[in-house]
Amino acid sequence: MRTCLNCNTFLLKNAKFCHVCGTKAEEPVFDCPSCRTSNPKTAKFCISCGNNFKNKEQESTIYDGKYKLDFSNTKYLHNEIRQHFIDYLREGIEAEQNPKKYSEYLEAFYHPSFRDSFEKKAKQLAEEAFTIHSGPSKNVSAEIDFLLNKNFDNLYELFIIKYCPHLNEVKLPEAILKYQDLRRGEFDLEDMIFDFLNLEDESESYYFDFITMPEAKLKNAVKSFLFPAGKKEKILVICDQTVFGSCKEGFGITDTGLYWKAHFNKPKYIHFDKIEDVKREGDWLSINSAYFHVSKSVNLKLLKLLKKLKSIM
């Protein structure tokens, strides 16, 4: 039941004014981020703990957050987070899979097998987001975006790989799920590269054993694009992308970085410690602003590998 903000008298359900002191019965419209007490919309300070709402408004203007959340009613925060994830899911499907199947992906999302665990996670994220919002940070929106982006990435991969393999146009290996939430030093880089790329399922010509690889092809690859930065650098795989099998164009991966040469382009190299930006540009990838393309499947798996390395290296 509502009480008068002036004299604490219990108010009738539809009362617009207090029947004891005549104070206007304003509806509490938001929760204090410090103590969660309901406050009127015009409040500048919390009626319970004295928290200065004006300062919090000033802090929130520092960063224009991607994920807008209404902290005035924490009861429904998880619903907003669910909607943000559905938007994230739609963008992912449109970029990586078959957009025409989006309604089928959405149906799979609402199936109890995934929905129930997602709802628990959404409520946990709501609590974590509120804690950030209530804390002393001056970059609240940036921290909330980081929290949701990281978790949405993990949830999206889990959903696509484990719950929608029958819908996916590009098959992603389930092995990549074990690398979620890892930090540097907690994984074997060589295993990680092969787990993400799963090149055995691809149609291009790949070489993993350089003793049996034709000597002419190996020499062409080394001469054209594969220039190891140090003698101790271990070559893991070479891909031949030429039409006639000369291996003068393609890519190679070592235990320190990625080498490649596209048609009519100069050879490029990126050290795994120096990944600045990797993104999709239509059918190809932009890796530190350089063009890279093999196939839709390899591009997507390499994109996910490089993004993962960027976040933990």
C-alpha positions in Angstrom: 0.0 0.0 0.0 1.2 3.5 -0.8 2.0 6.0 2.0 2.1 9.8 2.0 5.5 11.1 1.2 5.1 13.8 3.8 3.3 12.2 6.9 3.5 8.5 6.1 -0.3 8.1 6.3 -1.6 5.0 4.4 -3.3 6.3 1.2 -6.4 4.9 -0.5 -5.8 3.1 -3.8 -6.9 5.9 -6.1 -6.0 8.9 -3.9 -4.4 11.9 -5.6 -3.8 13.8 -2.4 -3.2 12.7 1.2 -6.5 12.9 3.2 -4.5 13.9 6.4 -2.1 16.6 5.3 -3.2 17.4 1.7 0.2 16.5 0.1 0.0 15.4 -3.5 0.2 11.6 -3.7 3.0 11.2 -6.3 3.6 7.8 -7.6 7.1 6.3 -6.7 8.5 5.9 -10.2 12.1 4.7 -9.7 14.3 2.8 -7.2 17.3 4.4 -5.5 20.4 2.7 -7.0 22.0 2.7 -3.5 19.2 1.3 -1.3 16.4 0.5 -3.7 13.8 2.6 -1.9 11.0 3.9 -4.3 11.3 7.6 -4.9 9.0 10.1 -6.7 9.9 11.1 -10.3 11.0 14.6 -9.2 13.2 13.5 -6.4 16.8 14.9 -6.4 17.8 13.0 -3.3 16.7 9.6 -2.0 14.0 9.9 0.7 15.7 7.0 2.6 19.5 7.2 2.2 20.0 10.7 0.8 21.7 9.5 -2.4 22.2 12.4 -4.8 20.4 11.4 -8.1 21.7 14.5 -9.9 25.3 13.3 -9.7 24.3 9.9 -11.0 22.6 11.6 -14.0 25.8 13.5 -14.7 27.9 10.4 -14.6 25.6 8.6 -17.0 26.3 11.2 -19.7 30.0 10.2 -19.9 29.3 7.3 -22.2 26.4 6.7 -24.5 25.7 3.0 -23.8 24.6 0.5 -26.4 22.3 -1.4 -24.1 19.8 1.0 -22.6 18.4 -0.2 -19.3 15.7 1.3 -17.1 16.8 1.0 -13.5 13.6 2.8 -12.2 12.0 -0.6 -11.8 14.5 -3.4 -11.2 11.7 -6.0 -11.2 11.6 -5.9 -15.0 15.4 -5.5 -15.8 15.8 -9.1 -16.9 13.0 -8.6 -19.4 14.9 -5.7 -21.0 18.1 -7.8 -21.0 16.2 -10.6 -22.8 15.0 -8.2 -25.5 18.6 -6.9 -25.9 19.8 -10.4 -26.4 17.1 -11.2 -28.9 18.2 -8.1 -30.9 21.8 -9.4 -30.6 20.7 -12.8 -31.8 19.0 -11.3 -34.8 22.1 -9.3 -35.8 24.2 -12.4 -35.4 21.9 -14.6 -37.6 21.7 -11.9 -40.3 25.5 -11.6 -40.4 26.6 -15.3 -40.0 23.8 -17.6 -40.9 20.6 -17.7 -43.1 18.4 -14.6 -42.2 15.4 -16.4 -43.7 15.5 -18.9 -40.8 15.4 -16.2 -38.1 11.8 -17.2 -37.1 13.0 -20.8 -36.6 16.0 -19.6 -34.5 13.5 -17.5 -32.4 11.3 -20.5 -31.9 14.4 -22.5 -30.7 15.2 -19.6 -28.3 11.8 -19.8 -26.6 11.9 -23.6 -26.3 12.2 -24.6 -22.6 15.5 -26.4 -23.2 17.2 -23.1 -23.7 14.7 -20.5 -22.4 14.7 -21.7 -18.8 18.5 -21.5 -18.4 18.6 -18.2 -20.3 16.0 -16.6 -17.9 18.2 -17.6 -14.9 21.2 -16.0 -16.6 19.2 -12.9 -17.5 18.2 -12.4 -13.9 21.8 -12.8 -12.8 22.9 -10.2 -15.3 20.2 -7.9 -14.1 21.6 -8.1 -10.6 25.2 -7.5 -11.8 24.1 -4.6 -14.0 22.3 -3.0 -11.1 25.3 -3.4 -8.9 27.4 -1.6 -11.5 24.7 1.1 -11.8 24.7 1.5 -8.0 28.4 1.6 -7.6 30.9 4.5 -7.6 32.1 4.1 -11.2 31.9 7.1 -13.5 31.7 4.8 -16.5 28.6 2.9 -15.6 27.2 2.5 -19.2 30.6 1.4 -20.5 30.9 -1.3 -17.8 27.4 -2.5 -18.3 28.0 -2.7 -22.1 31.1 -4.7 -21.5 29.3 -7.1 -19.1 26.4 -7.7 -21.5 28.6 -7.9 -24.6 30.8 -10.6 -23.0 27.9 -12.6 -21.8 25.9 -12.2 -25.0 28.8 -13.5 -27.0 29.0 -16.6 -24.8 25.2 -17.2 -24.8 25.0 -16.7 -28.6 27.7 -19.2 -29.3 26.2 -21.7 -26.9 22.7 -21.3 -28.4 23.9 -21.5 -32.0 26.2 -24.4 -31.5 24.3 -26.6 -29.1 20.7 -25.8 -29.7 20.6 -24.9 -33.5 23.0 -27.2 -35.4 20.0 -28.2 -37.7 19.5 -24.6 -38.7 23.0 -23.4 -39.2 24.3 -22.7 -42.7 27.9 -22.5 -41.3 28.8 -25.3 -38.9 30.7 -24.1 -35.9 32.7 -26.7 -33.9 31.4 -27.4 -30.4 35.0 -27.5 -29.1 35.2 -23.7 -29.2 32.7 -23.5 -26.2 35.4 -24.7 -23.8 37.4 -21.5 -24.4 34.7 -19.2 -23.0 35.8 -17.1 -20.0 39.5 -18.2 -20.3 42.4 -15.9 -19.6 45.9 -15.8 -21.1 48.0 -18.7 -19.9 44.9 -20.9 -19.3 44.9 -22.6 -22.8 47.1 -24.2 -25.3 47.3 -21.9 -28.4 47.9 -24.6 -30.9 44.9 -26.6 -29.7 42.8 -23.5 -29.7 43.6 -22.7 -33.3 42.7 -26.1 -34.6 39.6 -26.4 -32.4 38.2 -23.1 -33.7 39.1 -23.6 -37.4 38.3 -27.3 -37.7 39.9 -27.2 -41.2 39.3 -30.9 -41.8 35.7 -30.0 -42.7 36.8 -27.4 -45.3 37.2 -27.9 -49.1 40.4 -25.9 -49.7 43.8 -27.6 -49.8 45.4 -27.6 -46.4 48.8 -28.9 -45.4 49.7 -29.8 -41.8 52.6 -32.2 -42.4 55.4 -30.2 -44.2 57.6 -33.2 -44.7 55.1 -34.8 -47.1 54.0 -31.4 -48.6 55.3 -31.0 -52.1 58.6 -29.2 -51.9 57.8 -26.8 -54.7 54.6 -25.7 -53.0 56.3 -25.1 -49.7 59.0 -23.0 -51.3 56.4 -21.0 -53.2 54.4 -20.3 -50.0 57.6 -19.2 -48.1 58.7 -17.0 -51.0 55.2 -15.4 -51.6 53.8 -14.8 -48.2 55.0 -17.0 -45.3 57.9 -15.1 -43.8 58.4 -16.4 -40.3 59.6 -13.6 -38.0 61.9 -15.9 -36.1 63.6 -19.2 -36.7 61.8 -20.7 -33.7 58.4 -19.9 -35.1 56.4 -23.1 -35.6 54.3 -23.3 -38.8 50.9 -25.0 -38.0 49.0 -25.0 -41.3 49.3 -23.8 -44.8 46.3 -23.2 -47.1 46.8 -23.2 -50.9 44.2 -20.9 -52.5 45.5 -20.9 -56.1 43.5 -22.4 -58.9 46.4 -24.5 -60.3 47.9 -25.5 -57.0 51.1 -23.4 -56.9 50.6 -22.2 -53.3 51.7 -18.7 -54.3 48.5 -17.4 -52.7 46.7 -18.5 -49.6 47.4 -18.2 -45.8 49.6 -19.8 -43.2 49.2 -19.9 -39.4 52.1 -20.2 -37.0 52.2 -20.3 -33.2 52.6 -16.5 -33.2 50.5 -15.1 -36.0 48.7 -15.2 -39.4 50.3 -14.8 -42.8 48.4 -14.4 -46.0 48.4 -13.2 -49.6 45.2 -12.5 -51.5 44.9 -12.3 -55.3 46.4 -9.0 -56.6 47.3 -8.0 -53.0 50.6 -7.7 -51.2 51.4 -10.3 -48.5 50.2 -9.5 -45.0 51.0 -10.5 -41.5 49.4 -10.1 -38.1 50.9 -11.1 -34.8 48.3 -12.5 -32.4 49.5 -10.0 -29.8 48.9 -7.1 -32.3 45.2 -7.6 -33.3 43.6 -4.2 -33.3 40.5 -4.7 -35.3 38.8 -7.6 -37.0 35.4 -7.4 -38.6 33.2 -8.6 -41.4 33.0 -6.4 -44.5 30.4 -8.1 -46.8 31.8 -11.5 -47.8 35.3 -10.8 -46.6 37.2 -10.0 -43.4 39.0 -6.8 -42.5 42.0 -7.7 -40.3 43.7 -4.6 -39.0 42.2 -2.9 -42.2 43.7 -5.6 -44.5 41.6 -7.7 -46.9 41.3 -11.4 -46.1 39.0 -14.0 -47.7 38.8 -17.8 -48.0 35.2 -18.9 -47.7 32.1 -18.0 -45.7 32.8 -20.8 -43.3 36.6 -20.3 -42.8 36.1 -16.5 -42.6 33.5 -16.9 -39.8 35.6 -19.3 -37.8 38.8 -17.3 -38.2 36.8 -14.1 -37.2 35.7 -15.8 -34.0 39.3 -17.1 -33.3 40.9 -13.7 -33.8 38.3 -11.9 -31.7 38.8 -14.5 -28.9 42.6 -14.0 -29.1 42.2 -10.2 -29.1 40.3 -10.5 -25.9 42.7 -12.7 -24.0 46.2 -12.2 -25.5 
